[in-house]
Amino acid sequence: MTPEEQQKQDERFMRMALDEARRALDEGEVPIGAVITCQGRIIARAHNLTETLRDVTAHAEMQAITMAANELGGKYLPQCTLYVTVEPCPMCAGALGWAQMSRIVYGCADPKRGYSEYAPRVLHPRATVTAGILEADCRELMQAFFKQKR
């Protein structure tokens, strides 16, 4: 796949993650959405459910990892890509590492709670990370949510 084709594919799947984030927003959740693909096919879609489930671990990434593992019938996801609207937190990045997720693509950074600040080596050693896909859209959604809360 050429870099241009990869960029288009990344943007396509990030738009789907943004759709999930908007679903979270509609449900009163922090608007973070995630999509996991395997060989170009979507195998999981999720959004934050921490308020709905009253569970601090119910982040979009955690929900998507569980769905993807169930879809593939195993706990490891080495041929999968996670698309998530906001940089994963250390908990989610740790789970991505244990799941052996091969690629992580996120929209906007999270300088206050992102894994790269607190646990930069927690992902699987062979994992690749692509940041900044539809960054402005992802950031605007988060900023609008928190502005509304204040």
C-alpha positions in Angstrom: 0.0 0.0 0.0 1.4 3.4 -0.9 1.6 6.1 1.8 -1.2 8.0 0.1 -3.4 4.9 0.2 -2.5 4.3 3.8 -3.4 7.9 4.7 -6.8 7.5 3.0 -7.5 4.2 4.7 -6.5 5.7 8.1 -8.8 8.7 7.6 -11.7 6.4 6.6 -11.4 4.3 9.7 -10.8 7.3 12.0 -14.0 8.8 10.7 -15.7 5.6 11.9 -14.0 6.0 15.3 -15.3 9.6 15.4 -18.8 8.3 14.7 -18.4 6.1 17.8 -17.1 9.1 19.8 -20.2 11.1 18.8 -22.3 8.1 20.1 -20.5 8.4 23.4 -21.2 12.1 23.5 -24.9 11.5 22.9 -24.9 9.1 25.8 -23.2 11.6 28.2 -19.8 9.9 28.0 -16.4 11.4 27.3 -16.4 11.4 23.5 -13.8 8.8 22.6 -14.4 6.2 20.0 -12.4 3.2 18.7 -12.4 0.9 15.7 -10.3 -2.2 15.3 -9.5 -3.7 11.9 -7.9 -6.9 10.9 -6.5 -7.1 7.4 -8.7 -4.1 6.3 -11.9 -5.5 7.8 -13.6 -3.9 10.8 -13.9 -6.5 13.6 -14.8 -4.1 16.5 -16.4 -0.7 17.2 -16.7 0.8 20.6 -16.9 4.0 22.6 -16.5 5.0 26.2 -19.0 3.5 28.6 -17.5 4.5 31.9 -20.5 6.4 33.1 -23.1 4.0 31.7 -21.4 0.9 33.3 -20.0 2.8 36.3 -16.7 1.2 35.5 -13.5 3.2 35.3 -12.0 0.5 33.0 -14.8 0.8 30.4 -12.7 2.9 28.0 -13.4 2.7 24.3 -10.1 0.8 23.6 -10.8 -1.8 26.3 -14.3 -2.4 25.0 -12.9 -2.7 21.4 -10.1 -5.1 22.5 -12.7 -7.4 24.1 -14.9 -7.3 21.1 -12.1 -8.0 18.7 -10.7 -10.9 20.7 -14.2 -12.4 20.8 -14.6 -11.9 17.1 -11.2 -13.6 16.3 -11.5 -16.3 19.0 -8.3 -15.5 20.8 -6.7 -13.0 23.1 -3.9 -11.9 20.8 -4.5 -9.3 18.0 -1.1 -9.2 16.2 -2.5 -8.5 12.7 -4.9 -5.8 13.9 -4.9 -2.0 13.9 -6.7 0.1 16.5 -8.1 3.5 15.4 -8.9 5.7 18.4 -9.8 9.3 18.5 -7.6 10.2 21.5 -4.2 8.9 22.5 -4.7 5.8 24.8 -4.1 6.1 28.5 -1.5 3.9 30.2 -4.1 1.3 31.2 -5.4 1.0 27.6 -1.9 1.1 26.2 -0.9 -1.7 28.6 -3.9 -3.8 27.4 -2.9 -3.1 23.7 0.6 -4.3 24.6 -0.7 -7.5 26.2 -3.0 -8.1 23.2 0.0 -7.7 20.9 -1.8 -5.1 18.8 0.5 -4.4 15.8 -0.6 -0.9 15.0 -2.2 2.0 16.9 -3.5 5.0 15.1 -4.9 7.9 17.1 -6.3 11.3 16.4 -5.2 13.8 19.1 -2.6 13.5 21.8 -3.6 13.5 25.5 -0.8 15.5 27.2 -2.4 15.1 30.6 -3.2 11.3 30.6 -1.7 9.8 27.5 0.5 6.7 27.6 3.4 8.5 25.9 3.9 10.7 28.9 3.7 8.1 31.6 4.4 4.7 30.0 6.1 5.3 26.6 7.4 1.7 26.4 4.2 -0.2 27.4 3.1 -1.1 23.8 4.3 -4.3 22.2 7.9 -3.8 21.0 6.9 -4.4 17.4 3.8 -2.1 17.5 3.8 1.0 15.3 2.1 4.2 16.2 0.6 6.8 13.8 -0.6 10.0 15.5 -2.5 13.0 14.2 -5.0 11.4 11.9 -8.0 13.8 11.7 -6.4 15.5 14.7 -8.4 18.7 14.6 -11.7 16.9 14.4 -10.8 14.7 17.3 -9.5 17.6 19.5 -12.5 19.8 18.7 -14.9 17.1 19.9 -13.1 16.7 23.2 -12.8 20.4 23.7 -16.5 21.0 23.0 -17.4 18.3 25.5 -15.2 19.7 28.3 -16.2 23.3 27.6 -19.9 22.2 28.0 -19.1 20.5 31.3 -17.5 23.7 32.8 
